[in-house]
Structure formats: C-alpha cells, structure tokens
C-alpha cells in the first residue's frame, strides 16, 4: 500500500471574513479580494500518516507533526474543496506535508519538514543620499526564529526567490526552505560562513 502524505486538520472556518470593532459592531467583507490574507491558515492536527516513504522527500526533511499540534499551512488548502472531507458531520482538511509550514506545540513555534522561519532585518543606510527605490527595497538578511537545522537566533543571508511571508502566532515571518539559506554570519565577527 502506498503511504498517504496528508495531515488531517480541523479549522474554525474557511475564511476570515468579519471584523469586530471595539464597540462590538460586526462587519463583513469580501474574503476573495486578497485570499492570501483572508484564508484560514491554521488548524488543529487530528490525524497524521502512519508511515512515510522517505525516498520521495529531501534528506533534511523532518516529520515532526503530532496530533494536537496547531498547524500552519499554505493558504490555498481551503480554496480547493477537494481537500475537505466530512466524517460524521465534521469537516476535516487534508494538508500535504509540503504545504505544512509550521506547528505550535507547548507555545513554541517549530518549522515543519525543511522549512526555516526568518524575521527579516532592515538594511541600514549609511549615506546622506537617499534613493526611494533603494530605501523601499527589502534586504535578504534576517534572524532565524525557528529551524530544524540552523541555530535559532543565527543571522543569515537568504535568496530573494523562494521566500514568502506568513503570520504565525501573530508574527509576520518569512518562510523558506533550508536550501534558500545562502550563508550564516559568524555572530562574533559578523563574517560569512
């Protein structure tokens, strides 16, 4: 039998389509305007695969999801209705391991598989001449928030291509694979390694 690589999660609702003001007024808005911002991207893990065929995964991929974890996943999961199954009146969403980004267990954020979670650093401008196009450009340097391979707190340089941001536990973080990290700075000397 071929292994199934789906993680089954339960979610509160597919889209975040309402805002509640401080005064208690509830406003509804069109969630299709920016689906990446308004789709539900977190759920509770209800079931995980019983076994894995490691031949189809990168060497650095770690299967670290457990039942009960809060799992963050790609926003497209809830857009594809073929990912939803209903059992005894309850909906479950199937998340492929490669679409699972991070998990939260015991209030700690952990990346899933080969993901690295980075908090970007702002570039310092050391010139009195300011060019708006350069000032608005985001650098490719950041601090590791969570990784299965790189020490947390390490300052790294990463590729421009291949990163995407996600809000995980209220923090806007870049998500990328280990292979997107170009080098790690030596913390003592700030030199590349």
C-alpha angles and dihedrals in degrees: 000000000000114000118249113230097197126119112207116220136176119220134190095233138339099244138028097230105151139067124201115206124217088258092057097255111146117216125189125208139182106273092193092071094081106006093179089060099039104041120100107254102174134064143153117268110242100171139004133197115281093221140008134219100221093193090081097051133074117261092248094052113120123198098214104145117119134186109270096031120129102240126203114204143170114295093234092071093083093043093063108070090195086074091064124084128177122217122178091343095308123112122227126185123216114224119190113226090244090056093051109096110174142351134209119217125166089355091300123121115226126179118235119235113328098347124126120198115215133188105211120233120222116240116243116229111217098183132087089221110084120196110192095215090056096042092053093049114103118227127232097234126101150145122263111244096175134001139151091217111023121065113256111252094032116140110231142179115224139187118270091224119065100035126110131173128240133176106240118180089341095309122113104225136172114240121205141142126267087251090063092064109098098187145334120239118233102245094216098048102017088229124144121261 
